[in-house]
Amino acid sequence: MRELGTGIGWRPEIADAVEGLTGVDWVEVVAENLCVGHVPDSLLRLRERGVTVVPHGVSLGLGGADRPDAGRLAELAAKATALGAPLVTEHIAFVRAGGPLTASPALEAGHLLPVPRTWDALDVLCENVRIAQDALPVPLALENIAALFSWPDEELTEGRFLAELVERTGVRLLIDVANLHTNHVNRGEDPAKALAELPLEAIAYVHVAGGVERDGVWHDSHAHPVPPAVLDILSDLASRATPPGVLLERDDDFPPAQDLAAELAAIRATVRGAEVRGATARAATAIRPAAPVAGAGGPAVALAGAGAAAGPAGSGAPGGRGPAPRVAGAPAGREVGDAPAPRVAGADRPVAGAVPEGVRQRVGIAQAALLSALVAGTPAPEGFDRARLRVQTRALAAKRAGIVAKVAPELPEILGAGYRPAFLAYAGSRALRGGHRRDALDFAEHLLIAGQPEDPVARRRLTTWWRERAGARPPGRTGRLVRAARAALAGRRAA
C-alpha cells in the first residue's frame, strides 16, 4: 500500500489553516462536498505542492440491502480521477432503507448507521463492495464506524467481520481508532481484541478524532480534541504494524491553527513511539530461548518468532504484536494453534456470486424497521436497547437540524431561538426523504401551514423565503390532500 504519511481532513472552514500547516503530507476531502470541474482553489494549490488528496465518501451505503447506485459510483469515480487520488474511501454502514425491495417507504438516515454483524449482512456487503470495486478506477478502502447501539443476535465480532470482508473481496481497510474507542464505551467492545483479529496488512490508513461523553454515552463528534484514550489505541495499532497513513479529522467547532498543529504533532509522536516499542518487543521475542516442547524428550526446539511474552488480552499473537500467521485455507480470524471454531450458521456459504434476493430482503426488512423507528416514530424492533435507540433518534434529529441550518442559514436567522426546538419537533414526525435542501423547504412549509411562527413579521419573512424557492404559496388543505393521495398511489405502484 502506498505510504501517505500524516494528514488532516480538509474542510472549507479551515482551508487556509491547512495550507499553512507544516508537515502535512496529504488531505482527505468529503467527496459529496466536491463538484467535478469546480475543485476548490485551496485543494488545487495543495495538489500543486505535491500534497495527495483522497476523496472520502459518506453516501454510498454499501452496507445497505440495495445494490449501490450506479450514479453515485460514477460520481465518486469521476472525483477520484479529477483529484488524481491513489484510492477512495467509504464506510461499512447503511444510510437509507425501504423502497421497492421491502415494499415500504424509502427513508434516509442522514447518518452512518451500523450494519448487523451477521452472515446475511456480510454476504450483502461483500457483493456491494465487489460492485463498487468494479466501478471505481482506483482501490477502495472501507472504514469501521462508530455506533451508539448494537444489533441483537450478532454472529461475528467486529474484527472477525472485517477480516472476512477483506478475505472475500480484497478491499482495503480504513481503521478509525476513535470509532474503536466509541464502540468500547457504547458497546463494551475491546479495541485490543478488534486489532488482534484484523488483517493489519490490509490497512490503507488510520483516522484519529475527538469526541465527548454525555450521560455514559460517547458521541463521536469530530468537534473536540483527541483524548488520550484514542491515542492509546493508535499506539497499540502502530506497535503491531506501521500504518501507511494517519489522518486527523475535525468537522466542527474548529480550533486555531496552532491547536491543529499540536494535535498532528501528538499523532506523529504517538506513532513514532509505538513503532520503537513494537520493534523492540518483536526483537526481544525473536531472540528469547524457546520453552521446551512438551514430550519432545530432548533439547528445546527453537521456533521462529516463538516467545513467552504475553500480548494484550485477546490478542492471540506472540508478544501481542499482530495476528499470528494464518493457516493456508483457514477462515479469516483463525490463527495457527487455535482450536477448531464452532460451526456458525452461514459459514460455509460461497464467498462469491450473486446474493439471493431473499437474503437482501431479510437484511432490508431489518434495516427498514430499525430506520423507521429512528426517524419516523414507529415502534422499536424486538431485541434493541430502546433507551439507546432514543439517544440515536435525538442525535439524528440534532444533526439534521445542524445541517439544515448550514444549507439554509436564513431559517435560524428568521426564527431565532425558536429554530432548534421547532425543527426538532418537526423532525420527530417527518422523516428525511429528499435531501437536506428539500428538508429545509418542507420544514418551512410545515411551519407556515401550522400558522407559525406567531410573530407576523417573522411569518412574512418565512413566507417570502419559501415562495422564492418553492412556489407561489404553501398548499392549503385541498393541496395537502392531493399531495397525500399522490404519495399513497406512488407507494402502491412501488409495492
N, C-alpha and C positions, 0 to 999 in steps of 0.2 A: 504494500500500500504506500502511496506517495506520502512523503513527510510534509506536514503542513506547518508545524511549529506552534506558536502561541497566537491566538486570535481573539477577536471580540465581535459580538453581534453588532452589525451596522444598523442604525436607526436614524431617520431624518433628524430627530431631535438632538442627536449627539454627533452628527456628521462632521462638524468642524473639529470637535474634540478628538474623534477617531483619527482624522487626518493628522492631527498634531501629536499623537502618541508615538513614542519611540518603541521599537522592538515589536511592532505588530506585523506578523508575517502574513496574516490572512484575515478575511472578514466573512461573516455569514449574513445573508440578507433574506428576509421573508419573501418567498417567491411571489406570493399573491399581491405584494405591495409594489411589484415591478411591472412595467409595460415594455414589451419588446419595441425597440426603436425610440424609447424615451428613458434610457438609463440615466439616473441622476448624475450630474456633473461630478459630485464627490466620488462616486464609485468609479467613474471613468478616470479621474485623477489617480485614485488608488491603483487601478489596474496599470496605468502608465508607469507607476513606480515599481511595478512587479509584485504587487500585493494580490494574492489569489482571492477570488470572490466565489463563494459557494451558495447556490440558491437552496433555501430550506422551506419545503412546502408544508402547509398545515391543512389542506382541504381535500386531499385525495381520498381519505377514509379507507385505506387499504384493508383495515380490519373489519369493514362493514360487510354485510351479506351480499350486496350487489357487486358486480364486476366494476372495476374502476372506469370512470367516464373517459372516453377517448378524447374528448375536447380538452379536459383538464390535463391529461397526459401530454397532449400535443403542445399545450401552452408551457408546461414545465420543461419539455424538451427544447422548445424554442428559446426559453430563457437561459437554459444551461449553455446552449450554443452561443447566444449573444454575449454571455459573460465569459466564454472560454473556460468554463468550470471543469475541474477534473472529476467531479462527481456531483450528484444531487442527493438531498436527504429528505426524508419524510418520517412519519410516525406509525407506530404499531397501535392503531386506535380506530374507532369508528366515530364519525362526525354527523351522520344522518341515518335515518331508518324509516321504515314504512314504504309506501308506494306499491306498485303493481305486484312485486314479489310476495308481499304479505297481505295484499288487498286491504290496506289500511292507509290512513292519511300520511303523506310524506312529511317528515319532521326534520328540522335542522337543530343540531345541538349548539352550534356556535362555539364549540369547545371540543377538546380531545377527550374522548371517553374510553375507558379500558375495555378491551375485548376479554371475554371469558377464556381462561386458560384450559380449554378443553380440546379434545382431538378434533371434534367437528369444526370449531373455530380455527384451529391450526390448519386444517385442510383448506378451508376457505381462504385464509390469509395467504397460504403458500401459492395457491393458484392466482390470486390477485397480484401477488408480488411478481410472479413469472410474467403476467400480462404487462405489468409496468416495466419490467426489465426489457422486454421485447420492444417497448415503445420509446425507450429513452436512449439517447446517444452516448451516455456515459454511465459508469457504475452507480448503483443505488445503495444507499445506506439507510437503515431504519433505526429510529430512536425508541427506547423504552420510555413510557410516560409515567407521570405521577398520577395517583388516584386517591380519592377521598374514601372510597368504599371498595369492598371485594364482592365478586360474584359468588353465589353459593355453588357448592359441588364442583369446584375446580379440580382438574385431574393432573395438572403439572405445576411445578414451581416456576417462578419467573426465569431462572437460569436455564432450566430444562426446556422450557417453551422456546426461549431464544436459540438455544443450541440446536433444537430440532429444526427451527426455521432456517438457520444457516446451513445445516446439513442438507436439507431438501432443496434449497434454492440457490445457495452460494451467495446470498445477499450479505453486504457488509453491515456492521452494527455501529450506531452512534450511541454510546453509553452516556447517559446523563446521570452523574453521580448525585446531583441534587435530587433527582427523582428517586434514586435508591434510598436516600435519606427520608424523603417524603413517605415512601411506602413502608419504611421501617417504623416511623411514628404512627402512621394511619392504619397500617395493616399488619404490623408486627412481624414484618419480613426482615431477615438477617442480610444486610448488604454483603458481608463476607461470604456467606453461603452462595448468594447470587453470583458474585465474582468468581468463586471457585468452580461453578458449573458452566461459566461462559466459555465459548471458544475465543480466547483472547486474541488469537491470530486474526480474527475476523474484524477487529475493531478498526474503524476508519478514523474516528476521533472521539473526543470526550467533551461533554457540556458541563459547565460549572455555573451555579446560580444561587441566589439567595432566596429566602422565604421568611415566613413568620408563623409562629404558633399562636392560635387562639382557642381557648377552651379545650385544650388537649388535641386539637387538630392542626396539622401542619399544612399551610397553604403555600404552594409553590408560586410565589408572587412575581418573581423576577424584578422586584421593586425594592429589595432590601440587600444589605451587604451579605457576602458569602459567609456563613457561620463556620466555626471551627469543625463541627461535625461533618460538614460536606468536604472540607479539605482533608479530613482524616480518611474518608472513603476514597478520595482521589489518591492519597498517599498509598493506601492499600492496593489500589489498582495498579499504580505506577511501579510499586515494588514487585509486582507479579510479571508485568510486561510494560515496556515503554510505549505509551500511546503515540501514534503518528502525529496527533494534533490535540490541543486542548483549547477550548474557547469559552470566554466569559460572556454570559447572557445577561442583558439588562433591558427591560421592556418598559419601565415606567419609573416615575419619581427619580429621574436621572441625577446623579451627583456631579460635583465638579470634576473636571478632567483629572485633577491630581488624585482624587479618590479612585477613579477607574484605573489609573496607572498603578496605584498602590495595590489594588486587588490583582492586577495582572502580575505584579512582582511577587505577590504571595503565592500565586498559582505556579509561577516558574520555580520558586524556591521549594515548594512542596514536591513538585515532580523531580527536581534535581536531587533533593534529599532522599526521596523514596528510591530512586534509581540506585544511589550509592548503597543504601541499606539492603536493597534486594540483591545487588551483585555480591555484596559481602556475605549475605546469608547463603546464597547459592554456592559461592566458593567454599564456604565452611562445610556445607553439606557434601560437596563433591569430594573433599579430602578426608572427611571423618571416617574412621575404620568402620566397616560394616559389622553389624551384630551377627553372631553365629547363626547359621541356618539350622533350625530345629531338626534333629535327626540326621544331620549330614555326616556325623561321625568323624569329622576331620577339621582342618583349619577353616575358618570362616571364608566364604567366597565373597570377594568384593563385588557388589553390584553397582553398575554405573549410576551415579546420582543418588544412591541409597544413603539414608541418614536417619538419625534418631530425632532430629529436631522436629517438634510438633508444629503444624501450621495453625492458622486461625481455625476456630471452631467451625466444623462443617466443611473445611476446605478440601479434604480428601486428597491433598497433594503433599509430597515430601517438602518439609520446610515451609509449607503454606505458600509456595511460590507458583501459583498457577495450577491448572488441572494436570493430573498425571497423564502420561501418554495414552492415547486411545488404542483399544484393541481393534485391529483391522476388521471392519464389518460390524463392529458393535454399534448399538444405537447411540445417538448423541446423549451425552450426560453420563454414560457408563465409563468407568475408568478401570485400568488394569488392577486386578486384585479385588474388584467389587464382587460381592455376592450376586448371584443371578437376581435381577429385578423381578418383582411380582408382575405377572402379566396384567396389562392395563387394557381395558376395552378400547379398541381402535388402534392399538399399537402396531398391528400387522397390516394396516392399510397401505396401499401403494403410495409412494411419495410423489408420483407424477400422474398426469392425466386429469381429465375433467372431473370436477367435483359434482356429484349427483345433485340435481335441483332440490331434492328432498333435504339434503344436508344444508344447503343455502337457506331453504325455507325455515328449517329449525332454528338456525342462527338468527335469521332475520326476524322471526316472530319474537324471540327472546329479546333482541336488541330494541325492537319497536315497542314492546311492552315496557321496558325499562325507560326508554327515552320519553315515552308518553307520560309516565309517572313523574319524570323530572321536569318536563316543560309544559305539559298540558293538564296536570292536576288529576290524572287518573290514579286508581289505587296502585300501591307498590306491589310488584310481583312477589310471590312467596319466596322466602329464604333470605331476602336482603335485610340489612340493618336499616330500619326505617328512619332512625334518627340521623344516620349518616346520609341517607338519600335526601332528607330535608336540608342538611348542610349543603349538599351538592346543588339542590334546587336554588337555594338562596345565592350560592356562588355564581351559578349560571345567570340568574337574573341580574345580579350586580355587574357581572362582566358585560352583559348585553347592554345595560344602561350606560356603562362607560364607553362602549364602542359607538353607540348611537350618539352620545354627546360629542364624540370626536367627528363623526361623519356629518352631523347636523348641529354644529355648535350654537346655532340660533335658538334651539329649543331650550337648553338650560338658561340661556340669556333671557328669553321671553318669560319662562316660568319661574325663574329664580330658585329659591329654596324649595319650591314645590315640585321641581322637576323630578328629583330622585324618587320620593315616595309615590308620585303619580305614575312614574314609569314602572316601578316595582309592582304596583297594584295591577297595572295593565298586563305586565309580563306573567303574572300569576294565572291569567286566564287566556292568554293569546300566545301560542307557540310561534317561534321564528320560522317563517316559511319561504321568504323570498329575498333574503339578504338584508343587511343592516340598513341600507338606504331605503328600501321598501318598508322596513320595520319603523323607521323614523316617520314616514308618511302615514302608516297605519296608526301609529301612536297618536299623532296629531289629529287624525280623523276621529279616533276613538274619543279623545277629549272633547272635540267640538260637538260630536253627536250627543255627548252627555251634558252639553252646556257649560263646559269647563274651558279655561279657568274662569272663576267667578268674576275677577276683575275685568270690566268691559274693555279697557284699553289693551290688556294682555290678550283677551279673546280676539279682538280685531286684528292685532298683530299676528297671532297664530293663524287666523283665517287667511290673512294675506299671504303668509309664508306657505300655507298649504296650497292655496289656489295657484301660486306661481309655479308649483312643482307637480301638482297632481290633477287639477281640473278646475271647473268654474266654481263649484261649491261642494261641501260634504254631502253625501247622499242622504235623502230623507228616509222615512220608514219604508216607502214603496221600493226605493232603490236598494235598500238593505235586504228586503225580502227577495227581490230579483237576484241580487248577488248570492244570497244563501242558496236559492234554488239552483242556480248555475253550478255552484260548488258541489251541491249534492248530486246533480246529474253527472258532473265530471267524475265524481267518486264512483258512481255506479258503473260508468263506462270503463274506468280503470280496473274495476273488480271483474 
